[in-house]
Amino acid sequence: MKANELKTLRENSAAELQKKVMELKAELFNLRFNLQLDSLKTQ
């Protein structure tokens, strides 16, 4: 494997990780929002 192929592979995996992080952050936000909504409903 050439050096530039390794660099491309690293960049791709970094981009995939960033995408996964954004998805997890959105999921966490939604979970927290729903928890707050539920606690407001029960009050």
Biotite code that builds the C-alpha atoms (Angstrom):
import biotite.structure as struc

atoms = struc.array([
    struc.Atom([0.000, 0.000, 0.000], chain_id="A", res_id=1, res_name="MET", atom_name="CA", element="C"),
    struc.Atom([1.317, 3.430, -0.944], chain_id="A", res_id=2, res_name="LYS", atom_name="CA", element="C"),
    struc.Atom([1.636, 6.340, 1.469], chain_id="A", res_id=3, res_name="ALA", atom_name="CA", element="C"),
    struc.Atom([-1.051, 8.368, -0.306], chain_id="A", res_id=4, res_name="ASN", atom_name="CA", element="C"),
    struc.Atom([-3.425, 5.373, -0.125], chain_id="A", res_id=5, res_name="GLU", atom_name="CA", element="C"),
    struc.Atom([-2.869, 5.192, 3.625], chain_id="A", res_id=6, res_name="LEU", atom_name="CA", element="C"),
    struc.Atom([-3.531, 8.927, 3.915], chain_id="A", res_id=7, res_name="LYS", atom_name="CA", element="C"),
    struc.Atom([-6.778, 8.564, 1.960], chain_id="A", res_id=8, res_name="THR", atom_name="CA", element="C"),
    struc.Atom([-7.801, 5.638, 4.142], chain_id="A", res_id=9, res_name="LEU", atom_name="CA", element="C"),
    struc.Atom([-7.124, 7.672, 7.293], chain_id="A", res_id=10, res_name="ARG", atom_name="CA", element="C"),
    struc.Atom([-9.087, 10.642, 5.962], chain_id="A", res_id=11, res_name="GLU", atom_name="CA", element="C"),
    struc.Atom([-12.018, 8.414, 5.050], chain_id="A", res_id=12, res_name="ASN", atom_name="CA", element="C"),
    struc.Atom([-12.086, 6.754, 8.438], chain_id="A", res_id=13, res_name="SER", atom_name="CA", element="C"),
    struc.Atom([-11.815, 10.160, 10.134], chain_id="A", res_id=14, res_name="ALA", atom_name="CA", element="C"),
    struc.Atom([-14.757, 11.418, 8.074], chain_id="A", res_id=15, res_name="ALA", atom_name="CA", element="C"),
    struc.Atom([-16.748, 8.305, 8.965], chain_id="A", res_id=16, res_name="GLU", atom_name="CA", element="C"),
    struc.Atom([-15.953, 8.812, 12.639], chain_id="A", res_id=17, res_name="LEU", atom_name="CA", element="C"),
    struc.Atom([-17.030, 12.453, 12.458], chain_id="A", res_id=18, res_name="GLN", atom_name="CA", element="C"),
    struc.Atom([-20.293, 11.376, 10.824], chain_id="A", res_id=19, res_name="LYS", atom_name="CA", element="C"),
    struc.Atom([-20.869, 8.799, 13.569], chain_id="A", res_id=20, res_name="LYS", atom_name="CA", element="C"),
    struc.Atom([-20.138, 11.422, 16.244], chain_id="A", res_id=21, res_name="VAL", atom_name="CA", element="C"),
    struc.Atom([-22.712, 13.778, 14.708], chain_id="A", res_id=22, res_name="MET", atom_name="CA", element="C"),
    struc.Atom([-25.293, 10.973, 14.608], chain_id="A", res_id=23, res_name="GLU", atom_name="CA", element="C"),
    struc.Atom([-24.634, 10.082, 18.250], chain_id="A", res_id=24, res_name="LEU", atom_name="CA", element="C"),
    struc.Atom([-24.834, 13.738, 19.316], chain_id="A", res_id=25, res_name="LYS", atom_name="CA", element="C"),
    struc.Atom([-28.181, 14.089, 17.548], chain_id="A", res_id=26, res_name="ALA", atom_name="CA", element="C"),
    struc.Atom([-29.436, 10.906, 19.190], chain_id="A", res_id=27, res_name="GLU", atom_name="CA", element="C"),
    struc.Atom([-28.288, 12.105, 22.608], chain_id="A", res_id=28, res_name="LEU", atom_name="CA", element="C"),
    struc.Atom([-29.978, 15.472, 22.063], chain_id="A", res_id=29, res_name="PHE", atom_name="CA", element="C"),
    struc.Atom([-33.241, 13.729, 21.122], chain_id="A", res_id=30, res_name="ASN", atom_name="CA", element="C"),
    struc.Atom([-33.091, 11.456, 24.160], chain_id="A", res_id=31, res_name="LEU", atom_name="CA", element="C"),
    struc.Atom([-32.498, 14.389, 26.500], chain_id="A", res_id=32, res_name="ARG", atom_name="CA", element="C"),
    struc.Atom([-35.256, 16.391, 24.839], chain_id="A", res_id=33, res_name="PHE", atom_name="CA", element="C"),
    struc.Atom([-37.707, 13.501, 25.229], chain_id="A", res_id=34, res_name="ASN", atom_name="CA", element="C"),
    struc.Atom([-36.727, 13.043, 28.871], chain_id="A", res_id=35, res_name="LEU", atom_name="CA", element="C"),
    struc.Atom([-37.383, 16.723, 29.571], chain_id="A", res_id=36, res_name="GLN", atom_name="CA", element="C"),
    struc.Atom([-40.670, 16.543, 27.706], chain_id="A", res_id=37, res_name="LEU", atom_name="CA", element="C"),
    struc.Atom([-41.761, 13.486, 29.701], chain_id="A", res_id=38, res_name="ASP", atom_name="CA", element="C"),
    struc.Atom([-40.843, 15.130, 32.993], chain_id="A", res_id=39, res_name="SER", atom_name="CA", element="C"),
    struc.Atom([-42.881, 18.201, 32.028], chain_id="A", res_id=40, res_name="LEU", atom_name="CA", element="C"),
    struc.Atom([-45.875, 16.017, 31.156], chain_id="A", res_id=41, res_name="LYS", atom_name="CA", element="C"),
    struc.Atom([-45.795, 14.266, 34.536], chain_id="A", res_id=42, res_name="THR", atom_name="CA", element="C"),
    struc.Atom([-45.654, 17.509, 36.530], chain_id="A", res_id=43, res_name="GLN", atom_name="CA", element="C"),
])
